[in-house]
Amino acid sequence: MTRRNKILVAGARKGLDDLKAKVAGTKNHEDAKYEVAKEVGVPLKKDYNGQLTSKQAGKIGGKLGGGMVKELIQMAQENLGKNNN
């Protein structure tokens, strides 16, 4: 079961999915978590993953979410720089 946080800006889902794929280095946002899991050494499968510990799941989500936040901050800083010139 996928848990989705509510997006506050209507229509932002595609942009966030694209950002997730960019951060993970994949073409498809759905493959992002599997790519990150492979990078951090977590045995994530496409089916049931009840054997994963909270720590393992956190490694995947933390790397993906943290990367997305860093990228969003960088984008905002670039926009601020453009607006100040």
Secondary structure as GFF3:
##gff-version 3
##sequence-region A 1 85
A	DSSP	alpha_helix	13	24	.	.	.	ID=ss1
A	DSSP	three_ten_helix	29	31	.	.	.	ID=ss2
A	DSSP	alpha_helix	32	40	.	.	.	ID=ss3
A	DSSP	alpha_helix	54	84	.	.	.	ID=ss4
###
